[in-house]
Amino acid sequence: MSSNISLRVQKHRLALRDAGLRPIQIWVPNTQAPGFFEECRRQSALVARSDREDKELMSFLDDALADLDEA
């Protein structure tokens, strides 16, 4: 059974390579780690506060939204 799965995986990977893709490994944050949720909230609050205080950004976003409404 396991060899059948291995062959399917190998075939799939070869097809992806033939399509011009290559495998990569990336490291991502561990969402199960203690404090992850709190850190997300902290960073989100910083971004939200910064956005609220940036009048130029808000003007740009309002103009972009108006452009979408006209389209």
C-alpha positions as CSV (number, residue, x, y, z in Angstrom):
1,M,0.0,0.0,0.0
2,S,2.7,2.5,1.0
3,S,4.7,1.8,-2.2
4,N,1.5,2.6,-4.2
5,I,1.2,6.0,-2.5
6,S,5.0,6.6,-2.9
7,L,4.7,6.0,-6.7
8,R,1.7,8.3,-6.9
9,V,3.5,11.1,-5.1
10,Q,6.6,10.6,-7.2
11,K,4.5,10.7,-10.4
12,H,2.8,13.9,-9.2
13,R,6.1,15.6,-8.3
14,L,7.5,14.7,-11.7
15,A,4.5,16.1,-13.4
16,L,4.9,19.4,-11.4
17,R,8.6,19.5,-12.4
18,D,7.7,18.9,-16.0
19,A,5.3,21.8,-15.8
20,G,8.3,24.0,-14.8
21,L,7.8,24.0,-11.1
22,R,10.3,23.2,-8.4
23,P,9.8,22.3,-4.7
24,I,10.8,24.7,-2.0
25,Q,10.6,24.6,1.8
26,I,9.5,27.5,3.8
27,W,9.2,28.2,7.5
28,V,6.0,29.7,8.7
29,P,4.9,30.9,12.2
30,N,3.6,28.1,14.5
31,T,0.0,29.1,15.0
32,Q,-0.2,26.7,17.9
33,A,2.6,28.4,19.9
34,P,1.7,30.1,23.1
35,G,1.3,33.8,22.6
36,F,0.7,33.6,18.8
37,F,-2.8,35.0,19.0
38,E,-1.8,37.8,21.3
39,E,1.1,38.8,19.1
40,C,-1.2,38.8,16.1
41,R,-3.6,41.1,18.0
42,R,-0.7,43.4,19.0
43,Q,0.6,43.7,15.5
44,S,-2.9,44.2,14.0
45,A,-3.6,47.0,16.6
46,L,-0.3,48.7,15.6
47,V,-1.2,48.6,11.9
48,A,-4.7,49.8,12.5
49,R,-3.6,52.7,14.7
50,S,-1.0,53.7,12.1
51,D,-3.5,53.6,9.3
52,R,-6.0,55.7,11.3
53,E,-3.3,58.3,11.9
54,D,-2.1,58.4,8.3
55,K,-4.4,61.0,6.7
56,E,-2.5,60.8,3.4
57,L,-3.2,57.0,3.2
58,M,-6.8,57.5,4.0
59,S,-7.1,60.1,1.3
60,F,-5.4,57.8,-1.2
61,L,-7.8,54.9,-0.2
62,D,-10.8,57.2,-0.6
63,D,-9.7,58.2,-4.0
64,A,-9.0,54.6,-5.1
65,L,-12.5,53.6,-3.9
66,A,-14.0,56.5,-5.8
67,D,-12.2,55.3,-8.9
68,L,-13.7,51.9,-8.5
69,D,-17.2,53.3,-8.1
70,E,-16.8,55.2,-11.4
71,A,-15.7,52.1,-13.2
